[in-house]
Amino acid sequence: MPSVDDPTNVYSHDAAGLLSPVVAQMPNRIYVPNSVSNTVDVIDPATGAIVNHFAVPAQPQHVVPSYDLKTLWVNSDVGNALVPIDPMTGQPGKPVAVADPYNLYFTPDGQYAIVMAERMHRIDWLNPQTMAQISSTAVPCKGVNHADFSLNGRYFIVSCEFDGKVLKLDTMTHQVVGQMQLTPNAMPQDVKMSPDGKVFYIADMQSNGVWEIDGDTFTKIGFIPTGKGAHGLYVSRDAKVMYVTNRGEGSIGLIDLATRTVMKTFKIAGGGSPDMGGLSVDGTQLWVSGRYSGVVYEISTIDGHLIKKIRVGSGPHGLCVYPQPGRYSLGHTGVFR
């Protein structure tokens, strides 16, 4: 794993404006996978205009930056395909056949792409350039989908949406080394590590908040109520705040990462269903999909007001703001280090 310059802040390279030379000339765009209409909309964030629109194989779930930052991958799980997008042009390439790519991650050393094959109850390990499968890990849970890596990259924590479990996997051996039941009715979603690596936060749509997990000991250490249908987790550019999308009530909860408490809540004007997204390069806007509203929201992180609401296709899901700061991508809609 590339060295962590500041062990108290693993996100130090994700600060405002710290674009890699690889992405510095790429146009700012919002890439929206529409899971129901099987399309991708490309938005110019400056104007809110849709500047490109194209069809992809069935049920595109997330748009994921590659480890080397050069390609965006559309995850079409039912269509069993990964579709590359050139972020310089916003144009798609030829789909690559991959079994059930619900979500996509990359190991911190860049050696593997990791496919969360949700309906197949497994995690597949792929060549990150060709996307050819190398090996597979069967998982003892239903709905494996979101993940994040430890401070040294030696393990990662995975949520299982449909049976309330969380798994711990060894990055080196590819083996499941721990499993935990959050609650009998839990519905865990996004996973995000604290800046100092001591806590893994796991959004739980059913429990309406965020679990705190000690990754090293793999134990529950707390719970933070944030709002109905807690779903997506995003760390601010200064690594002081974590934004939580509360899909069931149309709000964004702001967790103070120093005190691990909710400092305020932004209500989306008119309500809505905020799902997945990411921050602008300077961190002053949070872009999220309105999963059941057919829209994308641009929300001010300064005061929480709704800047834009843009009509897109049906069932917008894991949108990607690109480019973003960071040296390399660990996957999902933009987990950078």
C-alpha positions as semicolon CSV with decimal commas, in nm:
position;residue;x (nm);y (nm);z (nm)
1;M;0,000;0,000;0,000
2;P;0,132;0,351;-0,078
3;S;0,254;0,513;0,241
4;V;0,016;0,716;0,457
5;D;0,184;1,053;0,505
6;D;-0,025;1,144;0,810
7;P;-0,141;0,849;1,025
8;T;-0,399;1,076;1,189
9;N;-0,555;1,154;0,849
10;V;-0,562;0,886;0,583
11;Y;-0,753;1,136;0,366
12;S;-0,472;1,395;0,360
13;H;-0,436;1,356;-0,018
14;D;-0,811;1,409;-0,066
15;A;-0,799;1,773;0,045
16;A;-0,956;2,050;-0,162
17;G;-0,782;2,108;-0,492
18;L;-0,521;1,830;-0,462
19;L;-0,584;1,682;-0,805
20;S;-0,340;1,425;-0,936
21;P;-0,160;1,524;-1,259
22;V;-0,341;1,224;-1,412
23;V;-0,680;1,395;-1,379
24;A;-0,588;1,764;-1,373
25;Q;-0,697;1,826;-1,734
26;M;-1,018;1,624;-1,719
27;P;-1,344;1,823;-1,739
28;N;-1,557;1,835;-1,424
29;R;-1,853;1,606;-1,477
30;I;-2,120;1,414;-1,282
31;Y;-2,171;1,059;-1,412
32;V;-2,516;0,920;-1,323
33;P;-2,605;0,550;-1,368
34;N;-2,982;0,514;-1,406
35;S;-3,053;0,161;-1,281
36;V;-3,411;0,138;-1,407
37;S;-3,373;0,302;-1,748
38;N;-3,035;0,131;-1,816
39;T;-2,860;0,452;-1,915
40;V;-2,589;0,690;-1,799
41;D;-2,636;1,068;-1,790
42;V;-2,331;1,294;-1,790
43;I;-2,388;1,635;-1,628
44;D;-2,184;1,954;-1,653
45;P;-2,193;2,070;-1,288
46;A;-2,135;2,433;-1,380
47;T;-2,456;2,459;-1,583
48;G;-2,657;2,156;-1,473
49;A;-2,696;2,053;-1,837
50;I;-2,684;1,690;-1,946
51;V;-2,398;1,688;-2,198
52;N;-2,402;1,318;-2,281
53;H;-2,645;1,028;-2,250
54;F;-2,594;0,667;-2,351
55;A;-2,735;0,319;-2,297
56;V;-2,550;0,048;-2,103
57;P;-2,624;-0,318;-2,015
58;A;-2,899;-0,389;-1,761
59;Q;-2,912;-0,226;-1,418
60;P;-2,610;0,002;-1,395
61;Q;-2,552;0,044;-1,021
62;H;-2,235;0,250;-0,968
63;V;-1,979;0,448;-1,168
64;V;-1,635;0,366;-1,026
65;P;-1,296;0,536;-1,085
66;S;-1,016;0,291;-1,168
67;Y;-0,717;0,251;-0,937
68;D;-0,493;0,449;-1,176
69;L;-0,760;0,723;-1,211
70;K;-0,762;0,695;-1,592
71;T;-1,094;0,515;-1,647
72;L;-1,445;0,515;-1,505
73;W;-1,626;0,179;-1,489
74;V;-2,006;0,148;-1,506
75;N;-2,116;-0,154;-1,299
76;S;-2,405;-0,326;-1,481
77;D;-2,475;-0,619;-1,251
78;V;-2,777;-0,776;-1,423
79;G;-2,613;-0,711;-1,759
80;N;-2,298;-0,888;-1,636
81;A;-2,073;-0,615;-1,772
82;L;-1,833;-0,338;-1,683
83;V;-1,848;-0,048;-1,928
84;P;-1,540;0,178;-1,948
85;I;-1,581;0,555;-1,981
86;D;-1,301;0,786;-2,092
87;P;-1,326;1,078;-1,844
88;M;-1,143;1,306;-2,087
89;T;-1,428;1,278;-2,338
90;G;-1,716;1,131;-2,134
91;Q;-1,762;0,865;-2,402
92;P;-1,821;0,495;-2,326
93;G;-1,614;0,209;-2,464
94;K;-1,690;-0,155;-2,535
95;P;-1,848;-0,346;-2,243
96;V;-1,630;-0,606;-2,071
97;A;-1,802;-0,929;-1,967
98;V;-1,788;-0,967;-1,586
99;A;-2,024;-1,173;-1,372
100;D;-2,263;-0,974;-1,151
101;P;-2,056;-0,657;-1,087
102;Y;-2,285;-0,489;-0,833
103;N;-1,996;-0,287;-0,692
104;L;-1,626;-0,256;-0,768
105;Y;-1,321;-0,187;-0,549
106;F;-0,943;-0,206;-0,583
107;T;-0,682;-0,334;-0,339
108;P;-0,458;-0,058;-0,198
109;D;-0,154;-0,193;-0,387
110;G;-0,347;-0,188;-0,715
111;Q;-0,292;-0,560;-0,772
112;Y;-0,658;-0,661;-0,785
113;A;-0,996;-0,528;-0,883
114;I;-1,259;-0,662;-0,641
115;V;-1,612;-0,730;-0,763
116;M;-1,893;-0,751;-0,511
117;A;-2,102;-1,019;-0,685
118;E;-2,408;-0,964;-0,469
119;R;-2,659;-1,213;-0,609
120;M;-2,389;-1,482;-0,643
121;H;-2,284;-1,456;-0,276
122;R;-1,918;-1,409;-0,353
123;I;-1,632;-1,162;-0,394
124;D;-1,434;-1,199;-0,716
125;W;-1,070;-1,096;-0,759
126;L;-0,988;-0,963;-1,106
127;N;-0,698;-0,830;-1,308
128;P;-0,751;-0,451;-1,274
129;Q;-0,650;-0,382;-1,635
130;T;-0,827;-0,661;-1,826
131;M;-1,097;-0,742;-1,567
132;A;-1,030;-1,113;-1,619
133;Q;-1,119;-1,317;-1,309
134;I;-0,826;-1,456;-1,110
135;S;-0,997;-1,609;-0,806
136;S;-1,316;-1,599;-0,600
137;T;-1,413;-1,590;-0,233
138;A;-1,747;-1,733;-0,120
139;V;-1,908;-1,514;0,146
140;P;-2,135;-1,636;0,431
141;C;-2,393;-1,362;0,389
142;K;-2,658;-1,214;0,159
143;G;-2,618;-0,890;-0,032
144;V;-2,244;-0,825;-0,009
145;N;-2,195;-0,475;-0,146
146;H;-1,994;-0,192;0,023
147;A;-1,644;-0,188;0,174
148;D;-1,346;0,013;0,297
149;F;-0,983;-0,076;0,377
150;S;-0,784;-0,048;0,699
151;L;-0,512;0,211;0,755
152;N;-0,238;-0,027;0,642
153;G;-0,455;-0,198;0,381
154;R;-0,412;-0,546;0,529
155;Y;-0,786;-0,603;0,577
156;F;-1,118;-0,461;0,467
157;I;-1,467;-0,446;0,616
158;V;-1,767;-0,542;0,401
159;S;-2,139;-0,487;0,457
160;C;-2,405;-0,745;0,368
161;E;-2,731;-0,567;0,300
162;F;-2,987;-0,844;0,320
163;D;-2,903;-1,030;0,641
164;G;-2,759;-0,760;0,867
165;K;-2,404;-0,898;0,867
166;V;-2,064;-0,734;0,839
167;L;-1,756;-0,928;0,726
168;K;-1,382;-0,879;0,772
169;L;-1,153;-1,006;0,496
170;D;-0,775;-1,043;0,483
171;T;-0,650;-0,852;0,178
172;M;-0,349;-1,080;0,137
173;T;-0,514;-1,422;0,171
174;H;-0,858;-1,321;0,034
175;Q;-1,017;-1,513;0,322
176;V;-1,307;-1,415;0,547
177;V;-1,151;-1,378;0,892
178;G;-1,453;-1,249;1,084
179;Q;-1,827;-1,200;1,067
180;M;-2,061;-0,999;1,285
181;Q;-2,439;-0,965;1,312
182;L;-2,520;-0,598;1,371
183;T;-2,883;-0,662;1,474
184;P;-3,135;-0,923;1,357
185;N;-3,306;-0,666;1,133
186;A;-3,008;-0,451;1,029
187;M;-2,965;-0,339;0,666
188;P;-2,602;-0,222;0,642
189;Q;-2,499;-0,007;0,348
190;D;-2,196;0,217;0,291
191;V;-1,870;0,167;0,486
192;K;-1,615;0,438;0,563
193;M;-1,305;0,443;0,783
194;S;-1,228;0,731;1,022
195;P;-0,931;0,954;0,928
196;D;-0,712;0,793;1,196
197;G;-0,816;0,440;1,102
198;K;-0,953;0,357;1,447
199;V;-1,322;0,338;1,359
200;F;-1,518;0,195;1,068
201;Y;-1,855;0,363;1,018
202;I;-2,136;0,153;0,867
203;A;-2,461;0,313;0,754
204;D;-2,769;0,109;0,845
205;M;-3,093;0,187;0,661
206;Q;-3,305;-0,017;0,899
207;S;-3,155;0,116;1,223
208;N;-3,159;0,475;1,089
209;G;-2,802;0,560;1,174
210;V;-2,437;0,466;1,164
211;W;-2,262;0,184;1,352
212;E;-1,912;0,234;1,490
213;I;-1,686;-0,070;1,454
214;D;-1,333;-0,123;1,586
215;G;-1,178;-0,284;1,280
216;D;-0,874;-0,435;1,451
217;T;-1,073;-0,617;1,720
218;F;-1,381;-0,638;1,497
219;T;-1,626;-0,533;1,768
220;K;-1,915;-0,286;1,788
221;I;-1,819;0,021;1,990
222;G;-2,114;0,254;1,932
223;F;-2,407;0,375;1,725
224;I;-2,495;0,724;1,598
225;P;-2,859;0,796;1,505
226;T;-2,859;1,016;1,194
227;G;-3,199;0,984;1,028
228;K;-3,437;0,747;0,852
229;G;-3,275;0,524;0,593
230;A;-2,905;0,610;0,652
231;H;-2,729;0,506;0,334
232;G;-2,420;0,683;0,191
233;L;-2,109;0,811;0,375
234;Y;-1,874;1,089;0,254
235;V;-1,580;1,249;0,437
236;S;-1,531;1,625;0,398
237;R;-1,221;1,763;0,226
238;D;-1,075;1,872;0,563
239;A;-1,155;1,526;0,711
240;K;-1,349;1,681;0,999
241;V;-1,706;1,593;0,896
242;M;-1,881;1,288;0,755
243;Y;-2,193;1,345;0,548
244;V;-2,464;1,076;0,582
245;T;-2,741;1,054;0,323
246;N;-3,067;0,964;0,497
247;R;-3,261;0,823;0,203
248;G;-3,583;0,759;0,392
249;E;-3,636;1,118;0,506
250;G;-3,466;1,337;0,245
251;S;-3,187;1,473;0,463
252;I;-2,810;1,482;0,507
253;G;-2,669;1,424;0,856
254;L;-2,334;1,580;0,947
255;I;-2,122;1,379;1,192
256;D;-1,841;1,559;1,373
257;L;-1,559;1,305;1,339
258;A;-1,377;1,438;1,647
259;T;-1,673;1,387;1,883
260;R;-1,856;1,119;1,679
261;T;-2,187;1,302;1,721
262;V;-2,434;1,460;1,479
263;M;-2,356;1,831;1,465
264;K;-2,643;1,930;1,231
265;T;-2,883;1,797;0,969
266;F;-2,953;1,943;0,624
267;K;-3,310;1,895;0,503
268;I;-3,352;1,877;0,127
269;A;-3,612;2,131;0,015
270;G;-3,922;1,944;-0,096
271;G;-3,791;1,615;0,044
272;G;-3,642;1,341;-0,167
273;S;-3,442;1,018;-0,161
274;P;-3,069;1,104;-0,137
275;D;-2,863;0,795;-0,210
276;M;-2,503;0,786;-0,339
277;G;-2,266;1,050;-0,470
278;G;-1,958;1,253;-0,390
279;L;-1,805;1,591;-0,318
280;S;-1,690;1,860;-0,559
281;V;-1,315;1,921;-0,594
282;D;-1,328;2,209;-0,345
283;G;-1,569;2,029;-0,114
284;T;-1,832;2,304;-0,112
285;Q;-2,095;2,093;-0,291
286;L;-2,227;1,744;-0,227
287;W;-2,378;1,576;-0,531
288;V;-2,615;1,284;-0,461
289;S;-2,865;1,083;-0,662
290;G;-3,235;1,094;-0,578
291;R;-3,287;0,718;-0,604
292;Y;-3,667;0,716;-0,619
293;S;-3,713;1,069;-0,749
294;G;-3,538;1,052;-1,087
295;V;-3,322;1,351;-1,002
296;V;-2,974;1,452;-0,890
297;Y;-2,925;1,699;-0,604
298;E;-2,646;1,955;-0,572
299;I;-2,632;2,053;-0,204
300;S;-2,422;2,325;-0,044
301;T;-2,197;2,186;0,230
302;I;-2,168;2,540;0,368
303;D;-2,530;2,587;0,472
304;G;-2,715;2,284;0,332
305;H;-2,932;2,466;0,080
306;L;-3,035;2,291;-0,241
307;I;-2,839;2,452;-0,523
308;K;-2,975;2,247;-0,814
309;K;-3,215;1,960;-0,875
310;I;-3,157;1,804;-1,215
311;R;-3,395;1,562;-1,385
312;V;-3,218;1,244;-1,503
313;G;-3,322;0,889;-1,596
314;S;-3,517;0,645;-1,384
315;G;-3,359;0,500;-1,070
316;P;-3,037;0,706;-1,046
317;H;-2,799;0,525;-0,812
318;G;-2,421;0,539;-0,751
319;L;-2,326;0,863;-0,925
320;C;-1,962;0,964;-0,954
321;V;-1,824;1,317;-0,927
322;Y;-1,511;1,327;-1,140
323;P;-1,233;1,421;-1,118
324;Q;-1,171;1,429;-0,743
325;P;-0,854;1,479;-0,534
326;G;-0,645;1,174;-0,444
327;R;-0,342;0,973;-0,552
328;Y;-0,535;0,654;-0,633
329;S;-0,884;0,507;-0,616
330;L;-1,002;0,222;-0,394
331;G;-1,328;0,211;-0,590
332;H;-1,701;0,257;-0,526
333;T;-1,821;0,604;-0,631
334;G;-1,486;0,753;-0,524
335;V;-1,292;0,625;-0,223
336;F;-0,956;0,796;-0,265
337;R;-0,626;0,795;-0,077
